[in-house]
């Protein structure tokens, strides 16, 4: 996925009861707000989830970067839910 530097990237995943651990491999993106996520009610999008969590990132350099989201161990989670990985290959500018 090619994303211009300066753009925002959002990842939405099921939450409640699942909690997520975020890891970023590379320096091409950073979390938009440290330890902050947006939470929305789940209206039937995900079986067994009471909320949808949105994790916000900003593309800050043209370095390829991988974002990995893993359900937190020891916290109740949805049994069908795997980890999630997104690799970004940022473009060199904010121009489309």
Secondary structure as GFF3:
##gff-version 3
##sequence-region A 1 96
A	DSSP	beta_strand	8	15	.	.	.	ID=ss1
A	DSSP	beta_strand	20	25	.	.	.	ID=ss2
A	DSSP	beta_strand	29	31	.	.	.	ID=ss3
A	DSSP	beta_strand	38	41	.	.	.	ID=ss4
A	DSSP	beta_strand	51	59	.	.	.	ID=ss5
A	DSSP	beta_strand	65	71	.	.	.	ID=ss6
A	DSSP	beta_strand	84	88	.	.	.	ID=ss7
###
